[in-house]
């Protein structure tokens, strides 16, 4: 595929000017080789250049030499700004935005967030284990995420194409959630919170590091959110639909558990999550305001990993995982009344083996293979007491081989070349990546990156059918693919003042999108026309000796198809994060202000809006911590665009809310 910068016709000059990319984000130059564990309390939302990250290349490297930008959200960021979910934490980063249809949350990256794709174009990892399921390829970012947000040590986000090392789904970016170790707790911890709309949450955790170096962490969480008592949708304002009023149908409840143990080079993790969400919107033409309408997601995983040096200049990483995903949706329909049940079941094994070699002078070579055996992929759809429209079981295998070489051309200039070959049920795919990094003096970094990625259609997009009532399958779908050219610029005016700039351009071919078939009015996934996206991200960070720190960012992005701006794509975004000590140790305040520009809906648009969140933290005595958060401080009225499965053009979001949280350690 030709580089997207060469395919814009009359807009070539403008496109060439923006063929630069990804903010290179870093800490002050004097932070030499510090680990992220050492920096976990600094509240950095960007990657210090000499801190080591692993998401971009699958091995530990300085952020300054990583291909493209790597953004980081730390445990301290999560605490300081009162983030309640993984999605809220990711939303603070450059180029990201969040959409909520009151059933699931969707993450937009650099102007791309197609309603109804269930985050299948973002690869989500937990300590390196793939979390996307095998039916919908979904990545879950709200209360349906498999882990309590309080157990997160840091989040690494590498935007842009990642298929050269990760294969399928690493299309718009790769997110790796790194969990806390046992010594981070060093005992027992109890936490509880209460918030708006009767939102309760309780967590119990225990972590310990033993004298022999072994560590263990155990945790369990339960939550119950009743949601707004009344929601109004004027599009459904008819006598037979309760005049558009949904009453008590926006609840969200569930539980999760997590266990982690490690000894020397060996680690074992296991997790379970279950979440039930009421549907208050009447999506898919359901009987509106019906308590029988809900979805239930369950996720189980276990992962065994070994990471060590096996000989001089040789490192090995081996991973073996088992995963299970279960989905159930209850959808009531009227005239005549019938309850439709939707089920998806996926079970799979996955494994990875990779070797790293540093024996050649100036080179770091990494190669490996990855395998995923989807031995159960099942979909069912039926009416209770009636016919079955879909009852199929599938199985598939995918595997990939990858090779990277990172080497210094001369002092300050590093080149990384890599590629991956993937075999999928749709044939063979090869994806390259080339990265050139120049570090001038110790204050300026320039990165140039070109890479490609692909996403294969999943079994849901290919085969799902509810009797052609609302949706039908398309077994003839082909993979979609993208290419990105990106340049990162970063400069330190002083050791505590950082400036970053990112300019990028990408093209997407054979996009898989959900459309309405004009022949029968039924939803179907099809390969659509190509998409072109380009933009820039600017950011400034200042850290003061008195503990005040702040980051100001602005993103200008444009994504279009056939000359028209994409739906749900804000062209302008601005983000401000400021935190400051109040008085004495243990008292701090965090302020988050976000601006998102107007977005197009199916046939109109929603206005831009400003969202402000404020969190105050207090630790009045040892091992006791309070926090109080106000969300949507100014009670801004705003709405998110939704897809073809909704009658509504957009779904209004919550107004002002609060959360009070108490954590006690023993």
C-alpha positions in Angstrom: 0.0 0.0 0.0 1.3 3.4 -0.9 2.2 5.8 2.0 -0.9 7.8 2.8 1.1 11.1 2.4 1.3 10.4 -1.3 -2.4 9.9 -1.9 -4.2 13.2 -1.3 -4.4 14.8 -4.7 -5.1 18.6 -4.4 -4.5 18.6 -0.6 -1.0 17.1 -1.0 0.9 20.2 0.2 -1.3 20.5 3.3 -0.9 16.8 3.9 2.9 16.9 3.5 3.1 19.7 6.1 1.3 17.4 8.5 3.2 14.2 7.8 4.9 14.5 11.1 3.8 12.8 14.3 3.2 11.6 17.8 4.3 13.7 20.8 7.6 12.6 22.2 6.9 13.0 25.8 9.5 13.0 28.4 10.7 14.0 31.9 13.6 16.3 32.7 17.0 15.2 31.3 18.4 14.6 34.8 16.0 11.7 35.4 18.6 9.2 34.1 17.5 5.6 33.8 14.9 5.8 36.6 12.4 3.0 36.6 8.6 3.6 36.4 8.3 2.0 39.8 10.5 4.8 41.2 8.4 7.4 39.5 5.0 6.0 40.3 4.3 8.7 42.8 5.2 11.7 40.6 1.9 11.9 38.8 3.4 12.0 35.3 0.9 11.6 32.4 3.7 11.4 29.9 6.7 9.2 29.4 10.0 10.5 30.9 12.6 9.9 28.1 15.0 8.0 30.3 12.4 6.0 32.0 12.1 2.5 30.6 8.9 1.4 28.8 8.0 -1.9 27.1 4.8 -1.5 25.1 6.2 0.0 21.9 8.6 -2.8 21.1 7.8 -5.7 23.6 11.1 -5.2 25.4 12.3 -2.7 27.9 13.8 0.5 26.4 14.2 4.2 27.1 11.1 6.1 26.2 13.3 8.5 24.2 14.4 5.7 21.8 11.0 3.9 21.6 9.4 4.1 18.1 6.8 6.8 18.2 5.3 8.2 21.3 4.5 6.3 24.5 2.2 8.0 26.9 1.9 7.0 30.6 -0.8 7.3 33.2 0.5 6.5 36.7 -1.2 5.3 39.8 -0.7 8.8 41.2 -2.5 10.3 38.2 -5.4 8.0 38.8 -5.6 9.0 42.5 -5.0 12.7 42.0 -7.6 13.3 39.3 -10.2 10.8 40.7 -10.4 8.6 37.7 -13.1 5.9 38.2 -12.5 3.8 35.1 -9.7 2.9 32.6 -11.5 5.0 30.0 -11.4 8.1 32.1 -7.7 7.6 32.7 -7.0 7.2 29.0 -9.0 10.3 28.2 -6.4 12.5 29.7 -3.8 11.6 27.1 -3.2 13.5 23.8 -5.5 12.7 20.9 -7.9 10.5 22.9 -11.6 11.0 23.6 -14.4 8.9 25.1 -17.9 8.1 23.9 -20.7 6.5 26.0 -23.9 5.1 24.6 -25.1 4.1 28.1 -24.2 0.5 27.5 -20.5 0.5 26.6 -17.7 3.1 26.5 -15.7 3.6 23.3 -12.2 5.2 23.0 -11.5 7.5 20.1 -7.9 8.0 18.9 -6.7 10.8 16.7 -10.1 11.6 15.2 -11.3 8.0 14.7 -14.1 6.5 16.8 -16.7 4.6 14.8 -19.9 3.8 16.8 -20.6 0.1 17.0 -17.0 -1.3 16.6 -16.6 -2.2 20.3 -13.1 -0.9 20.4 -11.9 -3.7 18.1 -9.2 -1.4 16.6 -7.3 -1.0 19.8 -5.3 -3.8 21.3 -5.7 -4.0 25.1 -3.1 -5.8 27.2 -3.0 -6.6 30.9 0.7 -7.2 31.9 1.2 -8.3 28.3 -1.7 -10.7 28.1 -4.2 -9.9 25.3 -7.6 -8.9 26.8 -9.6 -8.4 23.5 -12.1 -11.2 23.3 -12.4 -13.7 20.4 -16.0 -13.0 19.3 -16.2 -9.2 19.0 -12.6 -8.3 19.5 -13.9 -5.9 22.1 -11.7 -3.9 24.5 -13.7 -2.9 27.6 -12.8 0.4 29.3 -15.6 1.1 31.8 -16.8 -0.9 34.8 -16.6 -3.9 32.5 -12.8 -3.8 32.5 -11.4 -6.9 34.1 -9.4 -5.1 36.8 -10.2 -2.6 39.5 -8.6 0.7 38.6 -7.0 1.0 42.1 -4.8 -2.0 41.2 -3.1 -0.3 38.3 0.5 0.7 38.7 0.7 2.5 35.3 -0.9 2.5 31.9 1.3 2.6 28.8 -0.3 3.8 25.5 1.5 3.6 22.2 -0.7 5.3 19.6 -0.4 4.4 15.9 0.0 1.1 14.1 1.4 -1.8 16.2 0.9 -4.8 14.0 4.6 -5.1 13.3 5.0 -6.6 16.7 1.4 -7.3 17.9 -0.5 -8.4 14.8 -4.3 -8.2 14.7 -6.2 -5.4 16.4 -3.1 -3.2 17.0 -4.6 -0.8 14.5 -5.0 2.6 16.2 -2.8 1.8 19.1 -1.7 -0.6 21.9 -2.6 -0.1 25.6 -0.8 -2.1 28.2 -2.1 -2.0 31.8 0.6 -2.8 34.3 -0.7 -4.0 37.7 0.7 -3.3 41.1 3.0 -5.8 42.8 2.5 -7.2 46.3 5.0 -4.9 47.9 3.0 -1.9 46.7 0.4 -2.8 49.3 2.6 -4.4 52.0 -0.4 -5.6 53.9 -4.2 -5.4 53.8 -6.2 -2.5 52.3 -9.9 -1.8 52.4 -11.5 0.8 50.2 -15.1 2.0 49.8 -16.8 4.8 47.9 -20.2 6.4 47.5 -21.3 8.7 44.7 -24.1 10.2 42.7 -27.0 8.1 41.6 -26.5 5.7 44.5 -23.1 4.5 43.3 -21.5 2.1 45.8 -18.2 0.4 45.5 -16.1 -1.7 47.9 -12.7 -3.4 47.5 -10.6 -5.6 49.7 -6.9 -6.3 48.8 -3.9 -7.9 50.3 -0.3 -7.7 49.1 3.0 -8.9 50.5 6.6 -9.4 49.6 8.3 -12.2 51.5 11.9 -12.5 52.6 12.7 -15.0 49.8 11.7 -12.4 47.2 8.3 -14.0 46.4 5.3 -11.6 46.1 1.6 -12.1 46.2 -1.4 -9.8 45.6 -5.1 -10.7 46.1 -8.1 -8.4 45.5 -11.9 -8.5 45.2 -14.3 -5.7 44.3 -18.0 -5.2 44.1 -20.0 -2.3 42.7 -23.6 -1.2 42.3 -24.6 2.0 40.4 -28.3 2.7 40.2 -28.0 5.4 37.6 -30.3 8.4 36.9 -33.8 7.7 37.9 -35.3 9.3 34.8 -33.9 9.8 31.3 -35.8 11.5 28.5 -35.5 10.9 24.8 -37.7 13.1 22.7 -37.3 10.8 19.7 -39.3 8.2 21.6 -41.9 10.5 23.0 -45.1 8.5 22.2 -47.8 7.2 24.5 -46.8 3.5 23.9 -43.2 4.3 24.9 -43.8 6.0 28.2 -43.5 9.4 26.5 -39.8 8.9 26.0 -39.0 8.5 29.7 -36.7 5.7 30.8 -37.2 4.9 34.5 -34.6 3.1 36.5 -33.0 1.3 33.5 -29.5 2.8 33.5 -28.1 0.6 36.3 -24.6 -0.9 36.3 -23.5 -3.6 38.8 -20.9 -6.3 39.0 -17.8 -7.7 40.7 -14.2 -8.6 39.9 -11.4 -10.5 41.4 -7.7 -10.6 40.7 -4.7 -12.6 41.9 -1.0 -12.2 41.2 2.0 -14.1 42.4 5.7 -14.0 41.3 9.0 -15.6 42.3 12.2 -14.6 40.6 11.6 -14.8 36.8 8.2 -16.6 37.1 4.8 -14.9 37.5 1.2 -16.1 37.5 -1.9 -14.0 37.2 -5.6 -14.8 37.1 -8.7 -12.6 37.0 -12.5 -12.7 36.9 -15.0 -9.9 36.1 -18.7 -9.9 35.7 -20.8 -6.9 34.9 -24.6 -6.4 34.2 -25.7 -3.2 32.5 -29.3 -2.0 32.0 -30.1 -0.5 28.6 -32.2 2.7 28.9 -32.0 3.8 25.3 -34.2 1.4 23.3 -31.3 0.5 21.0 -31.8 -2.0 18.2 -35.5 -1.1 18.1 -36.2 -2.7 21.4 -39.4 -2.2 23.5 -38.5 1.0 25.3 -38.4 1.3 29.1 -38.5 -2.4 29.6 -36.7 -3.9 32.7 -36.0 -7.1 30.7 -33.4 -5.1 28.5 -29.8 -5.6 29.7 -26.4 -7.0 28.8 -24.1 -9.2 30.8 -20.4 -9.6 30.2 -18.1 -12.1 32.0 -14.4 -12.5 31.6 -11.9 -15.0 33.0 -8.2 -15.3 32.3 -5.1 -16.9 33.7 -1.5 -16.2 32.5 1.8 -17.8 33.3 4.9 -15.8 32.3 8.7 -16.4 32.4 11.1 -13.5 31.8 14.9 -13.9 32.4 18.4 -13.9 30.9 19.3 -17.5 29.8 22.8 -16.7 28.7 25.2 -13.8 28.2 23.5 -11.3 25.8 20.4 -13.5 25.6 17.0 -12.8 27.1 13.9 -15.0 26.9 10.2 -14.3 27.5 7.6 -17.0 27.4 3.9 -16.7 28.1 1.0 -19.1 28.2 -2.5 -18.0 28.8 -6.1 -19.3 29.0 -9.0 -16.9 28.4 -12.8 -17.1 28.5 -15.5 -14.6 27.5 -19.2 -14.8 27.9 -21.8 -12.3 26.7 -25.6 -12.4 27.2 -28.0 -9.8 25.9 -31.7 -9.6 26.6 -33.7 -7.6 24.1 -37.5 -7.3 24.4 -39.6 -6.4 21.4 -43.3 -5.5 21.1 -46.2 -6.2 18.7 -46.3 -9.1 19.6 -44.1 -9.0 22.7 -41.2 -11.3 22.5 -37.9 -11.6 24.4 -34.9 -12.1 22.2 -31.7 -13.6 23.7 -28.3 -13.0 22.3 -25.3 -15.1 23.4 -21.6 -15.1 22.5 -19.1 -17.5 23.9 -15.3 -17.6 23.4 -12.6 -19.8 24.8 -9.0 -19.7 23.7 -5.4 -20.6 24.5 -2.7 -18.2 23.6 1.1 -18.3 23.9 4.2 -16.4 23.0 7.9 -17.0 22.9 10.5 -14.4 22.1 14.2 -14.0 22.3 16.3 -10.8 22.7 20.0 -10.7 21.7 22.4 -7.9 22.4 25.7 -9.6 21.4 26.2 -7.7 18.2 27.8 -4.3 18.9 25.3 -1.5 18.8 22.4 -3.9 18.0 19.4 -5.1 20.0 17.6 -7.9 18.1 14.2 -9.3 19.2 12.3 -12.1 17.4 9.6 -14.4 18.3 6.3 -16.1 17.6 2.8 -15.8 18.9 -0.1 -18.3 18.7 -3.8 -18.1 19.5 -6.1 -21.1 19.4 -9.7 -20.1 19.4 -11.1 -23.6 20.1 -14.6 -22.2 20.9 -16.3 -19.3 19.1 -20.1 -19.7 19.5 -23.0 -17.4 18.7 -26.6 -17.9 19.4 -29.7 -15.8 18.9 -33.2 -16.9 19.7 -36.6 -15.9 20.9 -37.7 -17.3 24.3 -40.2 -19.9 23.5 -39.7 -19.3 19.8 -37.3 -19.9 16.9 -33.5 -19.8 16.9 -32.1 -17.5 14.3 -28.5 -18.2 14.9 -26.8 -21.2 16.5 -23.3 -21.7 15.2 -20.0 -22.8 16.6 -16.6 -22.0 15.0 -13.0 -22.5 15.7 -9.9 -20.7 14.3 -6.2 -20.4 14.8 -4.0 -17.5 14.1 -0.2 -17.2 14.5 2.5 -14.7 13.7 6.3 -14.3 13.5 8.1 -11.0 14.2 11.6 -9.6 14.1 13.0 -6.3 15.2 16.5 -4.8 15.1 17.3 -1.6 16.9 20.8 -0.2 16.3 22.7 3.0 16.6 23.9 4.6 13.4 26.1 7.0 15.3 25.9 8.9 18.6 22.4 10.2 19.2 20.9 8.5 16.1 19.0 5.2 16.4 17.2 3.2 13.8 14.7 0.4 14.4 13.5 -1.8 11.6 10.9 -4.5 12.2 8.2 -6.6 10.6 5.7 -9.3 11.4 4.1 -12.0 9.3 0.6 -13.1 10.4 -1.5 -16.1 9.3 -5.2 -15.6 9.9 -8.4 -17.3 8.6 -8.3 -14.6 5.9 -4.9 -15.4 4.5 -1.4 -14.0 5.2 -0.5 -10.5 6.2 2.9 -8.8 6.5 3.3 -5.4 8.3 6.6 -3.4 8.5 7.7 -0.6 10.8 10.6 1.8 10.5 11.6 4.3 13.2 14.4 6.8 13.2 15.2 8.6 16.5 17.6 11.5 16.8 18.6 12.9 20.3 20.3 16.2 20.0 22.3 17.2 23.0 20.2 16.2 26.0 17.3 18.6 25.5 15.8 17.7 22.1 14.4 14.5 20.6 13.1 14.0 17.0 11.4 10.8 15.9 10.2 9.7 12.5 8.0 6.7 12.2 6.4 4.8 9.3 4.3 1.7 10.0 1.3 -0.4 8.8 -1.3 -2.4 10.6 -4.3 -4.6 9.8 -7.5 -5.8 11.4 -9.3 -9.0 10.3 -13.1 -9.1 10.5 -14.3 -11.0 13.6 -16.9 -13.7 13.7 -19.6 -11.3 15.0 -19.1 -9.0 11.9 -19.1 -12.0 9.6 -21.9 -14.2 10.9 -24.1 -12.5 13.4 -27.8 -12.7 12.4 -30.9 -12.1 14.5 -33.3 -13.4 11.9 -32.8 -10.3 9.7 -34.9 -8.3 12.2 -32.2 -5.7 13.0 -28.9 -7.2 11.7 -27.5 -9.8 9.3 -24.0 -11.3 8.7 -21.6 -10.8 5.8 -19.2 -13.7 5.5 -17.4 -12.0 2.5 -15.7 -9.3 4.6 -12.0 -8.8 4.0 -9.4 -7.3 6.4 -8.9 -3.6 6.7 -5.5 -2.0 6.8 -3.8 1.3 7.6 -0.5 3.1 7.1 0.8 5.9 9.2 3.6 8.5 8.8 4.5 10.3 12.0 7.1 12.7 13.4 7.6 13.5 17.1 9.3 16.6 18.4 10.3 17.4 22.0 12.4 20.1 23.6 13.2 21.0 27.2 13.5 24.8 27.7 14.6 24.0 31.3 14.9 20.7 33.2 11.3 21.4 34.5 9.7 22.8 31.3 9.0 20.5 28.5 7.4 21.3 25.0 6.2 18.6 22.7 4.7 18.5 19.2 3.2 15.7 17.1 2.2 15.7 13.5 0.8 12.6 11.8 -1.1 11.3 8.8 -2.8 8.0 8.2 -4.8 6.2 5.6 -7.3 3.4 6.1 -8.4 1.1 3.2 -11.3 -1.4 3.1 -12.7 -0.1 6.4 -15.2 -2.4 8.0 -18.2 -0.4 9.0 -21.8 -1.0 10.0 -24.4 0.3 7.5 -28.1 -0.1 6.8 -28.8 -2.2 3.7 -31.2 -0.1 1.6 -32.7 -3.3 0.1 -34.2 -4.5 3.4 -33.4 -1.8 6.0 -31.3 -4.3 8.0 -27.9 -3.5 9.6 -24.8 -5.2 8.0 -21.0 -4.8 8.2 -19.4 -4.0 4.9 -15.9 -3.0 3.6 -16.4 0.7 3.0 -14.5 3.5 1.2 -11.1 4.5 2.5 -10.4 7.1 5.2 -7.7 9.8 5.4 -6.7 11.3 8.8 -4.2 13.9 9.7 -3.5 16.1 12.7 -1.2 17.6 15.2 -0.8 17.4 19.0 0.9 20.1 21.0 1.7 19.9 24.7 3.5 21.9 27.4 4.4 20.6 30.8 5.7 22.6 33.8 6.8 21.3 37.2 7.6 23.6 40.1 9.8 23.1 43.1 6.8 23.7 45.4 5.0 20.6 44.1 2.7 22.3 41.7 2.7 20.6 38.3 0.6 21.1 35.2 0.1 20.0 31.6 -1.6 21.9 28.8 -2.4 20.1 25.5 -4.1 20.9 22.2 -5.0 18.5 19.4 -6.1 19.5 15.9 -7.3 16.5 13.9 -9.2 15.8 10.8 -10.5 12.5 9.5 -12.6 12.2 6.4 -14.1 9.8 3.9 -15.0 10.8 0.3 -14.4 14.4 1.3 -16.7 14.3 4.3 -15.6 14.6 7.9 -16.1 11.4 9.8 -19.0 11.1 12.3 -18.0 11.4 16.0 -14.7 13.0 15.2 -13.9 16.3 17.0 -11.5 18.4 15.1 -10.4 20.4 18.1 -9.5 19.1 21.6 -7.8 20.9 24.5 -6.8 19.4 27.9 -5.5 21.0 31.1 -4.3 19.0 34.1 -3.1 20.8 37.2 -2.3 19.4 40.7 -1.0 21.2 43.7 -0.3 20.6 47.4 -2.8 22.3 49.8 -1.1 22.4 53.1 1.4 20.0 54.7 2.1 16.5 53.5 -0.8 14.3 52.4 -3.2 17.1 51.1 -3.5 17.7 47.4 -6.0 18.9 44.8 -6.2 17.9 41.2 -8.1 19.8 38.4 -8.9 18.4 35.0 -10.5 20.6 32.3 -11.3 19.0 28.9 -12.6 20.7 25.7 -14.0 18.6 22.9 -15.1 20.3 19.7 -18.3 19.7 17.8 -18.9 16.3 16.2 -21.1 15.1 13.4 -23.9 12.6 14.0 -25.8 10.4 11.5 -27.5 13.5 10.0 -26.6 16.4 12.1 -24.1 17.4 14.8 -23.6 17.9 18.5 -22.0 21.0 20.0 -18.6 21.1 21.6 -18.4 21.2 25.3 -16.1 21.8 28.3 -15.9 19.2 31.1 -14.3 20.1 34.4 -13.5 17.6 37.2 -12.1 18.4 40.6 -10.6 16.1 43.2 -9.3 16.8 46.7 -7.1 14.3 48.6 -6.4 14.1 52.3 -4.3 11.7 54.4 -4.9 13.1 57.9 -3.3 10.2 59.7 -1.0 7.4 58.6 -2.7 4.6 56.5 -6.0 6.5 56.1 -6.8 8.4 52.9 -9.9 10.4 51.9 -10.8 11.8 48.5 -13.7 13.9 47.3 -14.4 14.4 43.6 -16.8 16.6 41.7 -17.4 15.5 38.1 -18.8 17.8 35.5 -18.3 20.7 37.9 -20.2 23.3 35.8 -23.1 20.9 35.1 -22.4 21.0 31.3 -25.1 19.6 29.1 -23.6 17.5 26.3 -24.3 14.4 24.2 -22.4 11.7 22.4 -23.2 10.5 18.8 -24.4 7.0 18.4 -24.6 4.6 15.5 -27.2 3.1 13.2 -28.6 0.8 15.9 -30.1 3.8 17.7 -33.2 5.9 16.7 -31.5 8.8 18.5 -28.9 10.9 16.8 -27.0 11.3 20.1 -27.3 10.2 23.8 -27.2 12.9 26.5 -24.6 12.4 29.2 -24.7 12.9 33.0 -24.6 16.3 34.6 -22.8 17.2 37.8 -21.9 14.3 40.1 -19.7 13.5 43.1 -17.8 10.7 44.7 -16.5 10.3 48.3 -13.9 7.6 48.8 -12.2 6.2 51.9 -9.1 3.9 51.9 -7.7 2.2 55.0 -4.4 0.2 55.1 -3.5 -2.3 57.8 
